[in-house]
């Protein structure tokens, strides 16, 4: 995971405590998965909040759109609400999905 954006970013903030919780491994899930320990963002809200974060960032791929734009937006909004319910002061940021890469070349989110 040394070449993922999160690890590279961590190296640029040596005075901050950074916990990289999931790289290339979790789907979004839905409210039905809240704290069920499934391999989803929803399934790990309580575990993630145990780190008492001030900021949560995540980069979600286009493959996580699942049920289309409406479901994706609903799930992100509900995930934001779950984080805020668990820790009202937490700031949450995510990047939009990367564009589809039909060439099969190296993923553009990884450093070369």
Residue pairs with C-beta under 8 A, 6 or more apart in sequence:
1 7
1 20
1 23
1 24
3 110
3 111
3 112
4 23
4 24
4 109
4 110
4 111
5 59
5 109
5 110
5 111
6 18
6 20
6 23
6 57
6 59
7 20
7 23
8 111
9 18
10 18
10 20
19 51
19 53
21 44
21 48
21 51
22 41
22 44
25 39
26 39
26 40
26 41
26 43
26 44
27 39
27 40
27 41
27 64
27 66
28 40
28 41
28 42
28 60
28 64
28 66
28 72
28 75
28 76
28 79
29 38
29 40
29 41
29 42
29 43
29 75
30 40
30 42
30 71
30 75
30 78
31 42
31 75
31 78
31 82
32 42
33 40
33 42
33 43
34 42
34 43
34 45
34 82
35 42
35 43
35 44
35 45
35 46
35 47
36 42
36 43
37 43
37 44
37 47
41 58
41 79
42 75
42 78
42 79
42 82
45 79
45 82
45 83
45 86
46 86
48 56
48 83
49 83
49 86
49 87
49 90
52 87
53 87
53 90
54 89
54 90
54 91
55 90
55 91
55 92
55 93
56 83
56 90
56 91
56 92
56 93
57 92
57 93
57 94
57 95
58 93
58 94
58 95
59 94
59 95
59 98
59 109
60 76
60 94
60 95
60 97
61 97
61 98
62 97
62 98
62 99
62 100
64 72
64 97
65 71
65 72
65 97
66 72
66 75
76 94
79 92
80 92
83 90
83 92
84 90
84 92
98 107
98 108
98 109
101 107
101 108
106 112
